[in-house]
Amino acid sequence: MILERLFPDQRKFFADFAKIAGRLTSAASLLERGFEEPEHWPELVASIQEIQRAVDAETHAFDLNIARLLIPPLDREDIHILSTHLRSVVDFIGGTARRAVSLRANERREPAIRLAGTLTLAASEIEQAMAHIREAETVLAHSRAAKHCEELGDTISRDAISDLFLGNPNPLDVIRWKTLYEQLEQALDVCEDLANELETITLKHTVS
């Protein structure tokens, strides 16, 4: 037991980290389904909240366990940064789902579906980066792909918001969907923040 605390099994450490990252993809997929099938929002929000609670508990336990290790697999500060960003992403996903319910987003809107799909793809890229966090080139490739998703999301959101003002729009619809498009864009922004941190940490540990 003492040796395990001093010299942790790195394979388990990275597998646990990847498991947490995988929950982001699951939450984003549920969010995407909500915009595709808005009649299912109540049960989807409940499922996303379960994922949020799991991520909070797992990242908290992760940080506590790392604090007890003499030689952690990564710098403690880097581990804490990644844990914090993982929580931020899933919190934004959960917040977006709850906002969709509170704003009564009960119709399908293709831009929202596209934005949520882009968010799912970004989360998947981050999951892959975390699953291969010891492979610098792979991490960098997936991090760049996640950042590209954010750029794509900016374009989708900008065009979608502009289209809201065409013709004689219903002011309530403009407010409702502008808010949700911006919320989805912000969720992509926090994914980009996490991707940037992954790049920074990877480059720091590969510098000779």
PAZAKE-987525 format. One record per atom (N, C-alpha, C, O): residue in one letter; x, y, z. Coordinates in steps of 0.1 Angstrom, whole numbers, plus 5000, padded with zeros to 4 digits. Example, Ala and Ser with C-alpha at 12.3 -4.5 7.8 and 13.67 -1.06 7.14 Angstrom:
! PAZAKE-987525
A513249435078
A512349555078
A513249675078
A514249675085
S512849785071
S513749895071
S512950005079
S513450115080
//
This chain:
! PAZAKE-987525
M500849885000
M500050005000
M500950135000
M500650224993
I501950135008
I502850245009
I503550274995
I503650384991
L504050164989
L504650174976
L503750224966
L504150294957
E502450184966
E501550224956
E501350374958
E501150444947
R501350424970
R501150574972
R502450654967
R502250764962
L503550594969
L504750664965
L505050654951
L505450754944
F504750534945
F505050514931
F503750454924
F503650334923
P502850544920
P501550494915
P501750424901
P502750444894
D500750344898
D500650274885
D500250374875
D499150424875
Q501150414866
Q500850524857
Q499750484847
Q498950564843
R499750354844
R498650304835
R497250334840
R496450374833
K497150304853
K495850324860
K495550474861
K494350514858
F496550554864
F496350694865
F495850754852
F494850824852
F496450724841
F496050774828
F494750714823
F493950784817
A494450594827
A493150534823
A492050604831
A490950624825
D492250634843
D491250704851
D490950844845
D489850884845
F492050914841
F491851044836
F491051034823
F490251114820
A491450934814
A490750914802
A489250884804
A488350924796
K488950804815
K487550774818
K486750904821
K485650914817
I487350994829
I486651114832
I486451194819
I485351254817
A487451204810
A487351274798
A486251214789
A485451284782
G486051084790
G485051014782
G483651064786
G482651054778
R483451104799
R482151144803
R481751274797
R480551304795
L482751354792
L482451484785
L481751444772
L480751504768
T482251344765
T481651304752
T480251254754
T479351284747
S480051174765
S478751124768
S477751244771
S476651244766
A478151344779
A477351454782
A476951534769
A475851574767
A478051554761
A477751634749
A476851564739
A476051624733
S476951434738
S476051354730
S474651364735
S473751374726
L474451364748
L473051374753
L472551514750
L471351534747
L473451614751
L472951754747
L472551764733
L471551824729
E473351704724
E473051704710
E471751634707
E470951684699
R471451524714
R470151454713
R469051544717
R467951544711
G469251624727
G468251714732
G467751814721
G466551844720
F468751864714
F468351964703
F467751894692
F466951944684
E468051764690
E467451684679
E466051634683
E465151634674
E465851604695
E464651554700
E464251624713
E464251574724
P463751754711
P463551834723
P462451784732
P462351824744
E461651694727
E460551634736
E461151544747
E460551514757
H462451514746
H463151434756
H464051514766
H464751454773
W463951644765
W464751724774
W464751684788
W465851674794
P463651664795
P463651644809
P464551524813
P465351534822
E464351404806
E465151294810
E466651314806
E467551254813
L466851384795
L468251404791
L468951494801
L470151474804
V468351604805
V468951694815
V469251614828
V470351634834
A468351524832
A468651444844
A469851354842
A470651334851
S470051294830
S471251214827
S472451294827
S473551254832
I472451414821
I473551504821
I473951544835
I475151554838
Q472951574843
Q473351604857
Q473951494865
Q474851514873
E473551374862
E474251254868
E475751254864
E476651224872
I475951284851
I477351284846
I478151394853
I479251374857
Q477551514855
Q478151624862
Q478551584876
Q479651604880
R477651514883
R477951474896
R479151374897
R479951374905
A479151284887
A480251184886
A481551254883
A482551214890
V481551344874
V482851414871
V483351494883
V484551494886
D482351564890
D482751644902
D483451544912
D484451574918
A482751434915
A483251334925
A484551274921
A485551264929
E484751244908
E485951174903
E487151274903
E488251234907
T486851394898
T488051484898
T488451524912
T489651554914
H487451544921
H487751574935
H488651464941
H489651494947
A488251344939
A488951224944
A490351214938
A491351184944
F490451254925
F491651244918
F492651344924
F493851314926
D492151474926
D493051574932
D493551534946
D494651554949
L492651474954
L493051434967
L494051324967
L495051324975
N493851224958
N494851114957
N496251164952
N497251124957
I496251254943
I497451314938
I498251384949
I499451384949
A497451454957
A498151534968
A498851444977
A499851494984
R498451314978
R499151224988
R500351154982
R501151084989
L500551164969
L501651094962
L502951174963
L503051294963
L504051094965
L505351154966
L505751194952
L506351304950
I505551104942
I505951124929
I504751104919
I504550994914
P504051214917
P502851194908
P503351174893
P504351224890
P502451114885
P502851094871
P503051224863
P503751224853
L502351324867
L502451454861
L502651564872
L502351534884
D503051684869
D503151784879
D501751804885
D500751804878
R501751824898
R500451834905
R499651954900
R498451944898
E500352064897
E499652184892
E498952154878
E497852194876
D499652074870
D499152044857
D497851954858
D496851964851
I497951854868
I496851764870
I495651844875
I494551824871
H495851944884
H494752024889
H494152114878
H492952124877
I495052164869
I494552244858
I493652164849
I492552204845
L494052044846
L493251954837
L491951914844
L490851914837
S491951884857
S490751844864
S489751964864
S488551944862
T490252084866
T489452204867
T488752224853
T487552254853
H489552214842
H488952234829
H487952124825
H487052154818
L488252004830
L487251894827
L485951924834
L484851914828
R485951974846
R484752014853
R484052134846
R482852134845
S484852224841
S484252344834
S483552304822
S482452354819
V484052214814
V483452174802
V482052104805
V481052134799
V482052004814
V480851934817
V479852034824
V478652014822
D480252124831
D479352224837
D478752314827
D477552344828
F479452354817
F478852434806
F477852344798
F476852404794
I478152224796
I477252134789
I475952124797
I474852134792
G476052104810
G474852094819
G474152224819
G472852224819
G474852334820
G474152464820
G473452494807
G472352554808
T473952444796
T473252464783
T471952384783
T470952434778
A472052264787
A470852174787
A469752234796
A468552244792
R470152284808
R469152344817
R468552474811
R467352504812
R469452554804
R468952674798
R467952644787
R466952714785
A468252534779
A467252494768
A465852464774
A464852504768
V465852404786
V464552374792
V463952494797
V462752514795
S464652584804
S464052704810
S463552794799
S462652874801
L464252794787
L463852884776
L462752824767
L462352874758
R462452694771
R461352624763
R461752614748
R461052644739
A462952554747
A463452534733
A462852404728
A463552294728
N461552404724
N460852284721
N460652254707
N459852174703
E461452324698
E461452294684
E462952264679
E463852304685
R462952184668
R464252154663
R464752284655
R464052344647
R466052314657
R466652424650
R468052364645
R468852324653
E468152364632
E469352294626
E470652364631
E471652284634
P470752494632
P472052544637
P472352494651
P473552474654
A471352484660
A471652434673
A472152284673
A473052254680
I471552204664
I471952074663
I473352064658
I474151984662
R473652144648
R475052154642
R476052194653
R477152134654
L475652294661
L476652344671
L476852234682
L477952214686
A475752164686
A475852064696
A476651944690
A477451884698
G476451914677
G477251804671
G478751844671
G479551754673
T479051974668
T480452014668
T481052004682
T482151974684
L480252034692
L480652024706
L480951874710
L481951844716
T480051784705
T480351644707
T481651604701
T482451524707
L481851644689
L483151614682
L484351674690
L485351604691
A484251794694
A485351854702
A485651774715
A486751744718
A484551734722
A484651654734
A485351514731
A486151464738
S484951464719
S485551334715
S487051344712
S487851264716
E487451454706
E488851484704
E489651494717
E490751444718
I489051564726
I489651584739
I489751444746
I490851414752
E488751364745
E488751234751
E489951154745
E490651084752
Q490151154732
Q491251084725
Q492551134730
Q493551064732
A492651264731
A493951324736
A494251284750
A495451244752
M493251274759
M493551234772
M493851084773
M494651044781
A493251004764
A493550864764
A494950834759
A495450724762
H495550924752
H496950904747
H497851014752
H498751054745
I497651054765
I498351164770
I499851144771
I500551244772
R500351024770
R501751004770
R502351004756
R503550984754
E501551024746
E501951024732
E501851164727
E500751204722
A502951234727
A502851384724
A502251414711
A501351504710
E502651344700
E502151374687
E500651354686
E499951434680
T500151244692
T498751214692
T497951324700
T496951364695
V498451364711
V497851464720
V497751594712
V496651654712
L498751634706
L498851754698
L497851754686
L497151854684
A497751644680
A496851624668
A495451644672
A494651714666
H495051574683
H493651574688
H493351714694
H492251764693
S494351774700
S494051904706
S493852014695
S492952094696
R494652004684
R494352094672
R493052064666
R492352164662
A492551944666
A491251914660
A490151964669
A489152024664
A490351964682
A489352024691
A489252174689
A488152234689
K490452234687
K490452384685
K489852414672
K489152524670
H489952334662
H489252354649
H487752344651
H487052424644
C487352264659
C485852254662
C485352384667
C484252434664
E486152444676
E485752574682
E485652684671
E484752764671
E486552684661
E486552774650
E485352754641
E484652844637
L485052624639
L483852594631
L482552644639
L481652694633
G482552624652
G481452664660
G481152814659
G480052854659
D482252884659
D482153034658
D481453074645
D480553164645
T481753004634
T481153034621
T479653004621
T478853074617
I479352884626
I477952834627
I477152934636
I476052974632
S477652964647
S476953054656
S476753194651
S475653254651
R477753254644
R477653384639
R476653384628
R475853484627
D476653284619
D475653284608
D474253264613
D473253324609
A474153174623
A472853144629
A472253264636
A471053294634
I473053344643
I472553464650
I472053564640
I471053634641
S472853584629
S472553674619
S471153634612
S470353724610
D470953504610
D469753464604
D468553484612
D467353494607
L468753494626
L467553514635
L466853644632
L465653664635
F467553744626
F467053874624
F466453904610
F466154014606
L466453794602
L465953804589
L464353824589
L463753764598
G463853904580
G462353914579
G461853984591
G462354084596
N460653934596
N460053984608
N459953884619
N458953814622
P461153864626
P461253754635
P460353784648
P460153894651
N460053674655
N459453684668
N460453714678
N461453644679
P460353834685
P461353874694
P461753764705
P462853754708
L460753694709
L461053584719
L461853474713
L462753424720
D461653444701
D462453344694
D463853394692
D464853314694
V464053524689
V465353574688
V466153564701
V467253524701
I465453604712
I466153604725
I466453454729
I467553424733
R465553364727
R465653224731
R466853164723
R467753104730
W466853174710
W467853104702
W469253174702
W470253114701
K469253304703
K470453374704
K471253334717
K472453314717
T470453324728
T471053284740
T471653144740
T472753114744
L470853054733
L471352914732
L472552894723
L473452824726
Y472552974712
Y473652964703
Y474953014710
Y475952954709
E474753124717
E475953174724
E476353084735
E477553074738
Q475453014742
Q475852924753
Q476552804747
Q477552764752
L476152754735
L476852644729
L478252694724
L479152614725
E478352814719
E479652864715
E480552874727
E481752844726
Q480052914739
Q480852924751
Q481352784755
Q482452774760
A480452684754
A480852554757
A482052504748
A482952444753
L482052544736
L483152514727
L484352594731
L485452544729
D484152714736
D485352794740
D486052724752
D487252724752
V485352664761
V485952604773
V486652474768
V487652434774
C486052404758
C486752294752
C488152334746
C489152264747
E488052454739
E489352504733
E490352534745
E491552514743
D489852594756
D490752614767
D491452494772
D492652484775
L490652384773
L491152254777
L492152204767
L493252154771
A491852214754
A492752174744
A494152254745
A495152194743
N494052384747
N495252464748
N496052414760
N497352414759
E495452384771
E496152334783
E496852204780
E497952174784
L496152114773
L496751984769
L497952004760
L499051944762
E497952104751
E499052134743
E500252184751
E501352144749
T499952274760
T500952334768
T501652234777
T502852234778
I500852154783
I501452044792
I502251944784
I503351904789
T501751904773
T502451814765
T503751864760
T504751794760
L503751984755
L505052044750
L506052064762
L507252044760
K505552104773
K506452114785
K507151984788
K508351984792
H506351874787
H506951744791
H507751684780
H508351574782
T507751744768
T508551684757
T509751764754
T510551724745
V509851884760
V511051964758
V512251894765
V512151854776
S513351874757
S514451804763
S515351904771
S516351864776
//
